């Protein structure tokens, strides 16, 4: 069982991060905002890193993370936070075949059924979005899910390395890439609100969030971890409702199906061993 002190803070932090990033993008361009996020997130992890390792897999991990974040941020310019959350969490359906192909991991039947049902919930939720979403925003966010699945699998591949060290290097390399690209459509407007947004997405939604996700993947298979991520869009939708954004009955039904998928994925068949008696 994945430790609750990993999954609970991860779900809470990431259900709110969509709102903070959406607001932060009102003050800074995506490249510059994410450059600052990665730099601060990597910097807070650096003092706790045991041994910094830079190899081909760590570099690929960094590139996949940067690309995922790039498409996610640009997608958020066109869709609401809850929409971005739901579309991003198509990731488990992509991550599992990648884990089989790259890591040769085995997936239980209950996990495959659970993820399929969870994805059906994503579809039901998406249908309820109707005319309110942008095709460009949806496309960008779905591309983000592909790269998120890739760096999730690479977290598992690098499970033998210290999580803090991997995340520090991953974020610092990503920050260099983002700073190099930041002149693209650059804009920045200072505000106290921006500092609050930046603090949340850099510290809580940056260094800490990446560390929690990595730590879960060090201890459990990709299929077992990723299916739990369906709980994030549900909490994100509650946040949207509190912010005054309309939440339809179709969205609620979709969330219910997602949770059903999570429940089914946790069911494991227990095989009782026959008792061996002694003949007298």
N, C-alpha and C positions, 0 to 999 in steps of 0.2 A: 504493500500500500504506500503510495506516494505520501511523504510526510506533510501533514497539514500546515506546518510552519513554512513550507515552500508554496503550496498551492493557494492557500487563502490570501496571503499578501499579494501574490502574483495576480490573482483574479481581481482583487480590489484595485490595485494600482493600474492595471491595464484596462479596466472598465472605465476609468476616468481619463486616461491619457489621450483618448481621441478628442475629447472636449478641449483639453489644454493645448494640444497641437493645433487644432482648428483655430482657436483664439490667438495663439502665438503667430500664426501665419498672417494675421491681420497687420502685424507690426514688422515682420521680416520675411524676406524671400525664402523659399524652401531650402535652397542650398546653404545659405548662410545660417539659417535657424538650426538646421541639422548639423552643420559644422560645429557650432557652439555646443549643441547637445552632446555630440560624440566626444568632443574635447573635454568637457566638464565631467561626463560620465566615466571616461577612461582615466582622467586625472584622480578622481576620488577612489578608484580601485587600485591605482598604481602603488600606493604605500603598503597595501596588503598582499601584493603579488609576491609569491615565493621565488619563482624563476621565470623570467620572460623567455618564451620560445617563439621564434619566427621561422616557420617552415612552409612548404607548399600548401599544406592543408589549412594552416592558420591564415595564410594570405587569401586562399580561396574563400574561407569562412568570412573574412573581412570584406571581400568584394561582394559576396552574396548578400551580406547584411547591409552594405551600403546601397546596393541596387534595390533591395526590398524597401528600405527606408525612403529612398528617393521616389519610387513609384507610389508608395503609401502617402507621402507628404503632398505630392502633386495631385493625387486622387482626392485628398481631403479639401482641396480648393473647390471641388465641384460637388461633393456629396456631404451629407450630414454625418456627424460622428457615429451614430448607431448604424447607419447604412455602411459606413466604412468598416465598422467592427464586424458586421455580419458577412460582408463580402470578403474580408480578410481571412475569416475563419472557414473558408473553403480549403484552407491550408492542409488540414488533416488528411483529406482525400488525396492530396498530392504527395504528402510526406510519406505515407505508408508504402506505396509502390517504390518510392525512391529509397526507403530504408531497406527494402527487400533487394533491390538492384545493387545498391552501393555497400550496404552493411551485411547482406545475407541474413537479416533478421527474420525470425518466424513470427507470424501474427496469428493469434487465436481466432477461431470462428466467431466467438461472441464479440470480439473487438471489431471485426470486419462488419458484422451486422449492425453493431452500435454506431459505427462511424457512418455507415450508409444511411441509417435512420436519421442521425444527426445532420447529415448533408441534406436529406429531404426537408428537414426543418429549416435549413438555410434557404432552400428553394421556395418554400412556402412563405417565409419571411420576405424574400426578395420580391415575390409576386405582389405582395401587399404594398410595396413601395410605389407601384403605379407610375405616374408621370413625373414623380417628384425627383427622380434621380437623373443624372447626366450620363449619357452613354460613354463619354470620354472618361468621366470619373470612375465609372464601373470598370472600364477596361484597364485603367491605370492601377486600380486597387486589386484587381484579379492578377495582374502581372506581379504585383507586390507579393501576393500569396504564394506564387511559384518560387520566388527567391527566398521567402520566409521558410518554405518547406525545405529548400536546399540548405540553408544555414542551420536549420533545426537538425537535419540529418548529420551535418558536420559537427555539431555540438556532441552528438552521440559518438561519432567517429573519434573525436578527440577526448573521450571520457577519461583516458589515462593521464591527462594533463591537469594541472591545478586550474580550477574554474576561474578564480580571480585573475590569474595571469593571462589566461586565454581571453577573457572579456576585456581586460585592460588593453592588450595588444590589438584586439579586434576593433575596439572603439577608437583608439588613437590612430590606427591606419585609416579607418573610415573618415575620421576628422580631416586628415590630410587630403583625402580625395575630395571631400566636400568643400574644403577651403579652396582647392585648385579650381573647382567648378563654380564657386560662389559669385564670380562676376556676372554669371548668366542671370539676366533679369533681376539684378541686385536692387534691393530696396531695404531700408531699415528706418524705423521710427521708434525712438526711445519712449518707454512708458513704464511706470511701476507695474502695471498689469503684465507687461512683457516679461519683466524680471520674475514675477510669480510663475508665469507659464514656463519660462526657461528653467527655473529651479525644479519644477515638478517633472518636466520631461527629461531633464538631464540627470538629476539625482535619483528620484524615485522611479520614473519611467525610463531611465537610461541605465546607469551603472547597476542599481539594485535589481531592476526588472530583468536585465540580461543575465545577471548572476543567478537569480532564482530559476529562470528558464533553463539555463545551462546545468545547474545543480540537479534539477529534476531529471534531465536527460542523462546525467552521469549514472543515475541509480536505476532507471527504468527504461524499457524499450520505447521506441518512438511511437508506436501505435498506442501504448498505454498512456503516455503523457499527452499526446496531441488530442485525443478524444475529450479529455477534460477541459480543453480550451473552449469548447462550445459554451461553457458557463459565462465566459466574458461578454459575448454580445447581449446576453440577457440582462446583466447588470448595467451595461452601457445603455440599453434601451430604457431602463428605469431612470437613469440619469437624464436622458433626453426628455422623458415625461416630466421630471421635476423642473427642467429648464423651459417647459412650455411648448415643446415640440410634439405634435400629434403622434400618438401611438395607436395604431388600429388594432382591431380584433384579430386580423390576419397575422400581424406581427406577434401577438401574444400566442396564437396557435403555433406559429413557427417555433417560438422559443420553447413551448411545451414539448414539441417533437424533438428538439435538440436535447432537452433534459432526459427524455425517454431513451434517446440514443446513448447518452452517458450512462444511464442506469443499466441498460442491457450490456454495454461493453464491460461493466464491472462484474458481471455474472461469470463465475468460473465453475466449471463442472468439477465436482469433487468425487474422486473415485476411491471408494472404501476398499482397503486391502483386506483380503480374506484372512480370518484368524487361522493360525496354524496350530492344530492340536497335537498332542503327543499320545500316540497309541500305547496302550498298556495291555 
